[in-house]
Amino acid sequence: MPHTDRPDASVSIEPPLEQREVAVLAGLAGRADAVRRMWPGQPGPRSPWQPCPDGCCLRADRRSIDELATWLRFLIREVLAPRAAKPRARAQALGLPGEHRVEGRLHVEGRVVDRVLVVRHNRVRETDPAASGQRTER
């Protein structure tokens, strides 16, 4: 269960992350208390997703929906639940077990239009909060 002062700004992770995974994700986010990490193919210099200390959720920094979605897809594909051979080998080399499920719903305020980031069964999609049933998937 996500625990944050903004419960709508996090996604849950099952099973919870191990401390090594928390450290890697904190490093990708550029947190001051973590070793800075770079990962092949990462979508930008710093992840907008911060792991909570218990490893049960990722908290979103205030960024654009595109950046949040792109980074979350990358983290699922490369760190949290890699399925392809190369990403799985990279994660295993660092002792990261993978096999996590990410779930949640995040309302993101935009300059022009608000969007909702929905994560279900490790699939990330963006929807329009005003239009029920419509979705865009990238």
DSSP file (Angstrom, degrees, kcal/mol; ACC not computed):
  #  RESIDUE AA STRUCTURE BP1 BP2  ACC     N-H-->O    O-->H-N    N-H-->O    O-->H-N    TCO  KAPPA ALPHA  PHI   PSI    X-CA   Y-CA   Z-CA
    1    1 A M              0   0    0      0, 0.0    55,-0.1     0, 0.0    56,-0.1   0.000 360.0 360.0 360.0 123.2    0.0    0.0    0.0
    2    2 A P        -     0   0    0      0, 0.0     2,-0.5     0, 0.0    10,-0.1  -0.350 360.0-164.6 -61.8 139.3    1.6    3.3   -1.0
    3    3 A H        +     0   0    0      3,-0.1     2,-0.3    -2,-0.0    54,-0.1  -0.922  32.1 123.8-130.0 108.5    2.2    5.6    1.9
    4    4 A T  S    S-     0   0    0     -2,-0.5     6,-0.1     6,-0.1     4,-0.0  -0.971  70.8-108.9-154.1 161.3    2.9    9.2    1.0
    5    5 A D  S    S+     0   0    0     -2,-0.3     3,-0.1     1,-0.3    -1,-0.0   0.717 122.3  44.2 -69.4 -17.9    1.5   12.6    1.9
    6    6 A R  S >  S+     0   0    0      1,-0.1     3,-2.6     3,-0.0    -1,-0.3  -0.782  71.9 180.0-121.2  84.5    0.2   12.6   -1.7
    7    7 A P  G >  S+     0   0    0      0, 0.0     3,-0.7     0, 0.0    -1,-0.1   0.745  81.1  60.8 -61.1 -21.7   -1.3    9.1   -2.1
    8    8 A D  G 3  S+     0   0    0      1,-0.2    99,-0.6    -3,-0.1    -3,-0.0   0.443  94.7  66.6 -81.5   1.4   -2.3    9.9   -5.7
    9    9 A A  G <  S+     0   0    0     -3,-2.6    51,-3.2    97,-0.1     2,-0.3   0.001  94.3  63.9-111.3  27.3    1.4   10.5   -6.5
   10   10 A S  E <   -A   59   0A   0     -3,-0.7    95,-0.4    95,-0.3     2,-0.3  -0.974  60.7-145.8-145.9 160.6    2.7    7.0   -6.1
   11   11 A V  E     -A   58   0A   0     47,-2.1    47,-2.3    -2,-0.3    93,-0.2  -0.943  27.9-119.0-122.9 148.9    2.4    3.5   -7.6
   12   12 A S  E     -AB  57 103A   0     91,-2.7    91,-2.0    -2,-0.3     2,-0.4  -0.537  18.1-152.5 -90.5 155.2    2.6    0.3   -5.6
   13   13 A I  E     - B   0 102A   0     43,-2.7    89,-0.2    89,-0.2     4,-0.1  -0.995  13.1-137.0-128.6 128.7    5.2   -2.5   -6.0
   14   14 A E  E    S+ B   0 101A   0     87,-2.3    87,-3.6    -2,-0.4    42,-0.0  -0.993  88.0  25.7-128.9 138.9    4.6   -6.1   -5.1
   15   15 A P  S    S-     0   0    0      0, 0.0    -1,-0.1     0, 0.0    86,-0.1   0.798 108.6-107.8 -62.3 162.0    6.6   -7.9   -3.8
   16   16 A P        -     0   0    0      0, 0.0    40,-0.2     0, 0.0    39,-0.1  -0.164  39.7 -95.3 -57.2 152.3    8.3   -5.0   -2.0
   17   17 A L        -     0   0    0     38,-2.8     2,-0.2    -4,-0.1    40,-0.0  -0.332  33.7-121.9 -66.4 147.3   11.7   -4.0   -3.3
   18   18 A E     >  -     0   0    0     -3,-0.1     4,-2.3     1,-0.1     3,-0.5  -0.486  33.2-102.7 -80.4 162.7   14.8   -5.4   -1.6
   19   19 A Q  H  > S+     0   0    0      1,-0.2     4,-2.3     2,-0.2     5,-0.1   0.847 122.7  56.1 -58.6 -35.8   17.3   -2.8   -0.2
   20   20 A R  H  > S+     0   0    0      2,-0.2     4,-2.0     1,-0.2    -1,-0.2   0.895 109.0  47.1 -63.0 -39.3   19.7   -3.3   -3.1
   21   21 A E  H  > S+     0   0    0     -3,-0.5     4,-2.6     2,-0.2     5,-0.2   0.893 109.5  53.0 -69.3 -40.3   16.8   -2.4   -5.5
   22   22 A V  H  X S+     0   0    0     -4,-2.3     4,-2.5     1,-0.2    -2,-0.2   0.919 109.9  49.8 -58.2 -43.6   15.9    0.6   -3.4
   23   23 A A  H  X S+     0   0    0     -4,-2.3     4,-2.1     2,-0.2    -2,-0.2   0.901 110.8  48.3 -64.0 -42.5   19.5    1.8   -3.7
   24   24 A V  H  X S+     0   0    0     -4,-2.0     4,-2.2     2,-0.2    -2,-0.2   0.933 114.1  45.9 -64.2 -46.1   19.6    1.3   -7.5
   25   25 A L  H  X S+     0   0    0     -4,-2.6     4,-1.5     1,-0.2    -2,-0.2   0.884 111.9  51.4 -65.9 -38.1   16.4    3.2   -8.0
   26   26 A A  H  <>S+     0   0    0     -4,-2.5     5,-2.5    -5,-0.2     4,-0.4   0.886 110.0  50.9 -64.5 -38.2   17.4    6.0   -5.7
   27   27 A G  H ><5S+     0   0    0     -4,-2.1    10,-1.5     1,-0.2     3,-0.8   0.884 107.9  51.2 -66.1 -39.4   20.7    6.2   -7.6
   28   28 A L  H 3<5S+     0   0    0     -4,-2.2    19,-2.4     1,-0.2    -1,-0.2   0.811 109.2  52.0 -66.2 -29.0   18.8    6.5  -10.9
   29   29 A A  T 3<5S-     0   0    0     -4,-1.5    -1,-0.2    17,-0.3    -2,-0.2   0.554 113.9-121.6 -82.6  -7.9   16.8    9.3   -9.4
   30   30 A G  T < 5 +     0   0    0     -3,-0.8    -3,-0.2    -4,-0.4    -2,-0.1   0.773  43.9 178.6  74.9  26.1   19.9   11.1   -8.4
   31   31 A R    > < -     0   0    0     -5,-2.5     3,-1.7     1,-0.1    -1,-0.2  -0.371  34.1-128.2 -64.3 141.5   19.1   11.1   -4.7
   32   32 A A  T 3  S+     0   0    0      1,-0.3    -1,-0.1    -2,-0.0     4,-0.1   0.783 106.7  53.1 -62.5 -29.9   21.8   12.7   -2.5
   33   33 A D  T 3  S+     0   0    0      2,-0.1     2,-0.3    -7,-0.1    -1,-0.3   0.281 103.4  72.3 -90.5  11.6   22.0    9.7   -0.2
   34   34 A A  S <  S-     0   0    0     -3,-1.7     2,-0.5    -8,-0.2   -10,-0.1  -0.870  90.3 -99.3-126.7 157.6   22.5    7.2   -3.0
   35   35 A V        -     0   0    0     -2,-0.3    -5,-0.2   -12,-0.1    -4,-0.1  -0.640  50.1-112.0 -73.1 124.7   25.3    6.2   -5.4
   36   36 A R        -     0   0    0     -2,-0.5     2,-0.3    -6,-0.1    -8,-0.2  -0.359  39.3-160.3 -62.0 132.4   24.5    7.9   -8.7
   37   37 A R        -     0   0    0    -10,-1.5     2,-0.4   -13,-0.1    -7,-0.1  -0.883  17.4-167.1-119.0 147.9   23.6    5.4  -11.3
   38   38 A M        -     0   0    0     -2,-0.3   -10,-0.1     8,-0.0     8,-0.0  -0.976  12.4-165.4-124.9 144.3   23.5    5.4  -15.1
   39   39 A W    >   -     0   0    0     -2,-0.4     3,-2.2   -11,-0.1    -2,-0.0  -0.989  32.9 -95.0-132.8 138.3   21.8    2.6  -17.0
   40   40 A P  T 3  S+     0   0    0      0, 0.0    -2,-0.0     0, 0.0     0, 0.0  -0.281 109.4   6.7 -54.2 127.9   22.1    1.7  -20.7
   41   41 A G  T 3  S+     0   0    0      1,-0.2    33,-0.0     2,-0.0    -3,-0.0   0.555  83.9 164.6  79.7   8.4   19.2    3.4  -22.6
   42   42 A Q    <   -     0   0    0     -3,-2.2    -1,-0.2     1,-0.1    29,-0.1  -0.328  41.0-128.7 -62.7 144.2   17.9    5.4  -19.7
   43   43 A P  S    S-     0   0    0      0, 0.0    -1,-0.1     0, 0.0    28,-0.1   0.488  76.4  -8.8 -77.7  -2.6   15.5    8.1  -21.0
   44   44 A G  S    S-     0   0    0      1,-0.1     3,-0.1    27,-0.1    -2,-0.0  -0.973  81.1 -82.0-174.8 178.2   17.1   11.1  -19.2
   45   45 A P  S    S+     0   0    0      0, 0.0     2,-0.4     0, 0.0    -1,-0.1   0.832 109.4  23.4 -69.4 -32.1   19.7   12.1  -16.6
   46   46 A R  S    S-     0   0    0    -17,-0.1   -17,-0.3    -3,-0.0   -18,-0.1  -0.996  76.2-124.5-140.1 135.4   17.4   11.5  -13.5
   47   47 A S        -     0   0    0    -19,-2.4    21,-0.1    -2,-0.4    20,-0.0  -0.494  10.7-145.9 -70.7 141.2   14.4    9.3  -12.9
   48   48 A P  S    S+     0   0    0      0, 0.0    13,-3.0     0, 0.0     2,-0.6   0.397  76.7  92.2 -85.4   4.5   11.3   11.1  -11.6
   49   49 A W  E     -C   60   0A   0     11,-0.2    11,-0.2   -24,-0.1    -2,-0.1  -0.888  57.8-168.2-107.4 118.4   10.4    8.0   -9.6
   50   50 A Q  E     -C   59   0A   0      9,-3.1     9,-3.5    -2,-0.6     2,-0.2  -0.894  18.4-132.2-104.3 127.0   11.7    7.8   -6.0
   51   51 A P  E     -C   58   0A   0      0, 0.0     7,-0.2     0, 0.0   -22,-0.0  -0.543  21.9-122.3 -74.8 143.7   11.5    4.5   -4.1
   52   52 A C    >   -     0   0    0      5,-2.2     3,-1.4    -2,-0.2     5,-0.1  -0.486  28.5-108.0 -77.2 158.8   10.0    4.7   -0.6
   53   53 A P  T 3  S+     0   0    0      0, 0.0    -1,-0.1     0, 0.0   -31,-0.1   0.813 119.8  51.8 -59.2 -31.4   12.3    3.4    2.2
   54   54 A D  T 3  S-     0   0    0    -32,-0.0   -35,-0.0     1,-0.0   -32,-0.0   0.611 106.1-128.4 -81.7 -11.7   10.1    0.3    2.7
   55   55 A G  S <  S+     0   0    0     -3,-1.4   -38,-2.8     2,-0.2     3,-0.1   0.641  76.3 116.4  77.0  13.9   10.2   -0.5   -1.0
   56   56 A C  S    S+     0   0    0    -40,-0.2   -43,-2.7     1,-0.1     2,-0.3   0.581  76.8  13.4 -92.5  -9.4    6.5   -0.8   -1.3
   57   57 A C  E     -A   12   0A   0    -45,-0.3    -5,-2.2    -5,-0.1     2,-0.4  -0.987  61.0-127.2-157.1 165.0    6.0    2.1   -3.7
   58   58 A L  E     -AC  11  51A   0    -47,-2.3   -47,-2.1    -2,-0.3     2,-0.4  -0.981  25.7-147.8-115.6 131.7    7.5    4.6   -6.1
   59   59 A R  E     -AC  10  50A   0     -9,-3.5    -9,-3.1    -2,-0.4     2,-0.4  -0.834  14.4-130.6-102.0 136.9    6.7    8.2   -5.6
   60   60 A A  E     - C   0  49A   0    -51,-3.2   -11,-0.2    -2,-0.4     2,-0.1  -0.703   9.0-141.9 -91.1 132.4    6.5   10.6   -8.5
   61   61 A D        -     0   0    0    -13,-3.0     2,-1.1    -2,-0.4     7,-0.0  -0.431  45.1 -85.6 -74.1 163.8    8.3   13.9   -8.7
   62   62 A R  S    S+     0   0    0     -2,-0.1     2,-0.3    46,-0.0    -1,-0.1  -0.643  79.4 131.7 -77.0 103.3    6.4   16.7  -10.4
   63   63 A R        -     0   0    0     -2,-1.1     2,-0.0     1,-0.1    -3,-0.0  -0.839  61.7 -70.2-140.6 176.2    7.2   16.1  -14.0
   64   64 A S     >  -     0   0    0     -2,-0.3     4,-2.5     1,-0.1     5,-0.2  -0.331  42.7-116.8 -69.7 155.5    5.4   15.9  -17.3
   65   65 A I  H  > S+     0   0    0      1,-0.2     4,-2.8     2,-0.2     5,-0.2   0.868 115.7  56.0 -60.8 -36.2    3.2   12.9  -18.0
   66   66 A D  H  > S+     0   0    0      2,-0.2     4,-2.7     1,-0.2    -1,-0.2   0.929 109.5  44.7 -62.5 -44.5    5.4   11.9  -20.9
   67   67 A E  H  > S+     0   0    0      2,-0.2     4,-2.4     1,-0.2     5,-0.2   0.914 114.6  48.7 -66.9 -42.4    8.5   11.9  -18.7
   68   68 A L  H  X S+     0   0    0     -4,-2.5     4,-2.3     2,-0.2    -2,-0.2   0.937 115.6  43.8 -61.1 -46.8    6.8   10.0  -15.9
   69   69 A A  H  X S+     0   0    0     -4,-2.8     4,-2.5     2,-0.2     5,-0.2   0.925 114.1  49.3 -66.2 -45.4    5.4    7.4  -18.3
   70   70 A T  H  X S+     0   0    0     -4,-2.7     4,-2.1    -5,-0.2    -2,-0.2   0.932 114.4  45.0 -61.1 -46.6    8.6    7.0  -20.3
   71   71 A W  H  X S+     0   0    0     -4,-2.4     4,-2.9    -5,-0.2    -1,-0.2   0.896 112.4  51.0 -66.0 -39.9   10.7    6.5  -17.2
   72   72 A L  H  X S+     0   0    0     -4,-2.3     4,-2.4    -5,-0.2     5,-0.2   0.910 109.9  49.7 -67.0 -39.8    8.2    4.1  -15.6
   73   73 A R  H  X S+     0   0    0     -4,-2.5     4,-2.6     2,-0.2    -1,-0.2   0.930 112.7  48.8 -60.1 -43.9    8.1    1.9  -18.7
   74   74 A F  H  X S+     0   0    0     -4,-2.1     4,-2.7    -5,-0.2     5,-0.4   0.936 110.8  49.2 -61.3 -48.0   12.0    2.0  -18.7
   75   75 A L  H  X>S+     0   0    0     -4,-2.9     5,-3.1     1,-0.2     4,-2.3   0.891 113.7  46.2 -62.1 -40.1   12.2    1.0  -14.9
   76   76 A I  I  <>S+     0   0    0     -4,-2.4     5,-2.2     3,-0.2    -1,-0.2   0.945 116.8  44.4 -65.3 -47.0    9.7   -1.8  -15.4
   77   77 A R  I  <5S+     0   0    0     -4,-2.6     6,-0.4    -5,-0.2     7,-0.3   0.837 128.3  25.3 -66.8 -34.8   11.5   -3.1  -18.5
   78   78 A E  I  <5S+     0   0    0     -4,-2.7    -3,-0.2    -5,-0.2    -2,-0.2   0.782 135.7   9.6-104.5 -31.0   15.0   -2.8  -17.2
   79   79 A V  I  <5S+     0   0    0     -4,-2.3    19,-0.2    -5,-0.4    -3,-0.2   0.780 123.1  41.2-120.5 -49.2   15.0   -3.0  -13.3
   80   80 A L  I   <S-     0   0    0     -5,-3.1    20,-2.2     1,-0.2    -4,-0.2   0.865 133.5  -1.5 -81.1 -37.1   11.6   -4.0  -11.8
   81   81 A A  S   <S-     0   0    0     -5,-2.2    -1,-0.2    -6,-0.4     2,-0.1  -0.259  73.6-180.0-151.6  56.4   10.4   -6.8  -14.1
   82   82 A P        +     0   0    0      0, 0.0    17,-0.2     0, 0.0    -4,-0.1  -0.379   8.6 168.6 -65.8 136.4   12.9   -7.4  -17.0
   83   83 A R        +     0   0    0     -6,-0.4    -5,-0.1    -2,-0.1     2,-0.1   0.667  49.7  85.3-117.4 -31.1   11.8  -10.1  -19.4
   84   84 A A  S  > S-     0   0    0     -7,-0.3     4,-2.2     1,-0.1     5,-0.2  -0.375  86.0-114.0 -73.1 156.2   14.1   -9.8  -22.4
   85   85 A A  H  > S+     0   0    0      1,-0.2     4,-2.4     2,-0.2     5,-0.2   0.909 109.1  46.1 -60.6 -49.4   17.5  -11.5  -22.1
   86   86 A K  H  > S+     0   0    0      2,-0.2     4,-2.4     1,-0.2     5,-0.2   0.946 115.4  44.2 -65.7 -49.0   19.8   -8.5  -22.1
   87   87 A P  H  > S+     0   0    0      0, 0.0     4,-2.4     0, 0.0    -1,-0.2   0.909 114.4  51.0 -61.4 -38.5   17.9   -6.4  -19.5
   88   88 A R  H  X S+     0   0    0     -4,-2.2     4,-2.6     1,-0.2    -2,-0.2   0.906 110.4  49.4 -63.7 -40.7   17.4   -9.5  -17.3
   89   89 A A  H  X S+     0   0    0     -4,-2.4     4,-2.1    -5,-0.2    -1,-0.2   0.898 110.7  50.0 -65.5 -40.5   21.2  -10.3  -17.5
   90   90 A R  H  X S+     0   0    0     -4,-2.4     4,-0.9     2,-0.2    -2,-0.2   0.933 113.6  45.7 -62.0 -45.3   22.0   -6.6  -16.5
   91   91 A A  H ><>S+     0   0    0     -4,-2.4     5,-2.8     1,-0.2     3,-0.7   0.920 113.0  49.4 -65.0 -44.0   19.7   -6.8  -13.6
   92   92 A Q  H ><5S+     0   0    0     -4,-2.6     3,-1.5     1,-0.2    -1,-0.2   0.853 102.9  61.2 -65.2 -34.2   20.9  -10.2  -12.4
   93   93 A A  H 3<5S+     0   0    0     -4,-2.1    -1,-0.2     1,-0.3    -2,-0.2   0.799 108.1  44.8 -62.4 -27.6   24.6   -9.0  -12.7
   94   94 A L  T <<5S-     0   0    0     -4,-0.9    -1,-0.3    -3,-0.7    -2,-0.2   0.368 122.0-108.6 -94.6   3.6   23.7   -6.4  -10.0
   95   95 A G  T < 5 +     0   0    0     -3,-1.5    -3,-0.2     1,-0.3    -2,-0.1   0.759  67.0 151.2  76.4  24.3   21.8   -9.0   -7.9
   96   96 A L      < -     0   0    0     -5,-2.8    -1,-0.3    -6,-0.1    -2,-0.1  -0.807  34.1-159.0 -92.4 122.1   18.4   -7.5   -8.7
   97   97 A P        -     0   0    0      0, 0.0    -1,-0.1     0, 0.0    -5,-0.1   0.768  18.1-172.1 -74.6 -25.3   15.7  -10.2   -8.6
   98   98 A G        +     0   0    0    -19,-0.2   -17,-0.2     1,-0.1   -18,-0.1  -0.383  41.6 120.4  67.1-149.4   13.1   -8.5  -10.8
   99   99 A E        +     0   0    0      1,-0.2     2,-0.2   -17,-0.2   -18,-0.2   0.764  45.0 146.9  62.3  28.2    9.7  -10.2  -10.9
  100  100 A H        -     0   0    0    -20,-2.2     2,-0.5   -24,-0.1    -1,-0.2  -0.635  41.9-142.1 -93.7 154.6    7.8   -7.2   -9.4
  101  101 A R  E     -B   14   0A   0    -87,-3.6   -87,-2.3    -2,-0.2     2,-0.5  -0.970  12.8-158.5-113.2 129.5    4.3   -6.1  -10.3
  102  102 A V  E     +B   13   0A   0     -2,-0.5    20,-1.6   -89,-0.2     2,-0.3  -0.923  18.0 167.7-111.0 131.7    3.6   -2.3  -10.5
  103  103 A E  E     +B   12   0A   0    -91,-2.0   -91,-2.7    -2,-0.5     2,-0.3  -0.985  15.6  97.5-140.1 147.9    0.1   -1.0  -10.1
  104  104 A G  E     -D  119   0B   0     15,-2.4    15,-3.2    -2,-0.3     2,-0.4  -0.873  49.6-113.4 157.1 176.4   -1.5    2.4   -9.6
  105  105 A R  E     -D  118   0B   0    -95,-0.4     2,-0.4    -2,-0.3   -95,-0.3  -0.995  24.8-171.9-142.0 129.7   -3.2    5.5  -10.9
  106  106 A L  E     -D  117   0B   0     11,-2.8    11,-3.3    -2,-0.4     2,-0.5  -0.980  15.7-145.5-133.4 120.8   -1.6    8.9  -10.9
  107  107 A H  E     -D  116   0B   0    -99,-0.6     2,-0.5    -2,-0.4     9,-0.2  -0.748  19.7-166.2 -85.2 125.0   -3.3   12.2  -11.8
  108  108 A V  E     -D  115   0B   0      7,-3.2     7,-2.6    -2,-0.5     2,-0.4  -0.954  12.2-142.1-119.0 119.6   -0.9   14.5  -13.6
  109  109 A E        -     0   0    0     -2,-0.5     2,-0.2     5,-0.2     5,-0.2  -0.662  22.7-165.3 -80.8 128.4   -1.8   18.2  -14.0
  110  110 A G        -     0   0    0     -2,-0.4     4,-0.1     1,-0.1   -46,-0.0  -0.617  32.5-112.0-107.7 169.9   -0.6   19.6  -17.3
  111  111 A R  S    S+     0   0    0     -2,-0.2     3,-0.1     2,-0.1    -1,-0.1   0.901 115.6  11.1 -65.7 -40.3   -0.2   23.1  -18.6
  112  112 A V  S    S+     0   0    0      1,-0.4     2,-0.4    -3,-0.0    -1,-0.1   0.815 136.8  11.9-105.6 -45.9   -3.1   22.7  -21.1
  113  113 A V        -     0   0    0     -4,-0.0    -1,-0.4    15,-0.0     2,-0.2  -0.991  68.4-123.9-139.8 143.1   -4.8   19.4  -20.1
  114  114 A D        -     0   0    0     -2,-0.4     2,-0.3    -5,-0.2    16,-0.2  -0.552  29.3-168.9 -81.4 152.0   -4.7   17.0  -17.2
  115  115 A R  E     -D  108   0B   0     -7,-2.6    -7,-3.2    -2,-0.2     2,-0.5  -0.908  16.3-133.9-135.5 163.5   -3.9   13.4  -17.8
  116  116 A V  E     -DE 107 127B   0     11,-2.7    11,-2.9    -2,-0.3     2,-0.6  -0.987  10.7-150.1-122.4 129.1   -4.0   10.2  -15.8
  117  117 A L  E     -DE 106 126B   0    -11,-3.3   -11,-2.8    -2,-0.5     2,-0.5  -0.877  18.3-169.2 -97.0 121.7   -1.2    7.7  -15.7
  118  118 A V  E     -DE 105 125B   0      7,-3.1     7,-2.6    -2,-0.6     2,-0.5  -0.950   8.2-171.2-117.8 130.0   -2.5    4.2  -15.2
  119  119 A V  E     +DE 104 124B   0    -15,-3.2   -15,-2.4    -2,-0.5     2,-0.4  -0.982  14.2 162.4-121.6 122.9   -0.3    1.2  -14.4
  120  120 A R  E >  S- E   0 123B   0      3,-2.2     3,-1.7    -2,-0.5   -17,-0.2  -0.978  70.6  -9.6-142.9 126.6   -1.8   -2.3  -14.4
  121  121 A H  T 3  S-     0   0    0     -2,-0.4   -18,-0.1     1,-0.3     3,-0.1   0.885 128.6 -56.6  53.0  42.1    0.0   -5.6  -14.6
  122  122 A N  T 3  S+     0   0    0    -20,-1.6     2,-0.5     1,-0.2    -1,-0.3   0.608 110.5 125.7  66.4  14.4    3.2   -3.6  -15.4
  123  123 A R  E <   -E  120   0B   0     -3,-1.7    -3,-2.2   -21,-0.2     2,-0.5  -0.915  47.7-154.3-103.9 127.4    1.6   -2.0  -18.4
  124  124 A V  E     +E  119   0B   0     -2,-0.5    14,-0.5    -5,-0.2     2,-0.3  -0.870  21.4 163.7-105.3 128.7    1.7    1.8  -18.4
  125  125 A R  E     -E  118   0B   0     -7,-2.6    -7,-3.1    -2,-0.5     2,-0.4  -0.968  28.8-134.2-141.0 160.1   -0.9    3.9  -20.2
  126  126 A E  E     -EF 117 136B   0     10,-2.2    10,-2.9    -2,-0.3     2,-0.3  -0.925  25.1-178.0-114.5 137.2   -2.1    7.5  -20.3
  127  127 A T  E     -EF 116 135B   0    -11,-2.9   -11,-2.7    -2,-0.4     8,-0.2  -0.892  31.7-113.7-131.2 163.1   -5.7    8.4  -20.2
  128  128 A D    >   -     0   0    0      6,-0.6     3,-0.7     3,-0.4     6,-0.2  -0.865  22.1-147.8 -92.7 120.7   -7.8   11.6  -20.4
  129  129 A P  T 3  S+     0   0    0      0, 0.0    -1,-0.1     0, 0.0   -14,-0.1   0.760  96.1  51.0 -64.5 -22.7   -9.6   12.0  -17.0
  130  130 A A  T 3  S+     0   0    0    -16,-0.2     2,-0.8     1,-0.2   -15,-0.0   0.734 101.5  64.8 -85.3 -22.8  -12.6   13.6  -18.7
  131  131 A A  S X  S-     0   0    0     -3,-0.7     3,-1.1     3,-0.1    -3,-0.4  -0.852  77.1-149.3-107.6 102.7  -13.2   11.0  -21.3
  132  132 A S  T 3  S+     0   0    0     -2,-0.8     3,-0.1     1,-0.2    -2,-0.0  -0.459  80.2  14.0 -71.1 138.5  -14.2    7.6  -19.9
  133  133 A G  T 3  S+     0   0    0      1,-0.3     2,-0.3    -2,-0.2    -1,-0.2   0.204  97.4 113.9  85.3 -16.7  -13.0    4.6  -21.9
  134  134 A Q    <   +     0   0    0     -3,-1.1    -6,-0.6    -6,-0.2     2,-0.3  -0.698  39.0 164.4 -89.1 141.5  -10.6    6.5  -24.0
  135  135 A R  E     -F  127   0B   0     -2,-0.3     2,-0.4    -8,-0.2    -8,-0.2  -0.993  29.0-147.6-150.5 155.7   -6.9    5.7  -23.7
  136  136 A T  E     -F  126   0B   0    -10,-2.9   -10,-2.2    -2,-0.3     2,-0.4  -0.989  15.8-166.4-122.8 137.4   -3.6    6.2  -25.4
  137  137 A E              0   0    0     -2,-0.4   -12,-0.1   -12,-0.2    -2,-0.0  -0.985 360.0 360.0-126.8 133.4   -0.9    3.6  -25.1
  138  138 A R              0   0    0    -14,-0.5    -1,-0.1    -2,-0.4   -13,-0.1   0.352 360.0 360.0-121.5 360.0    2.7    4.1  -26.1
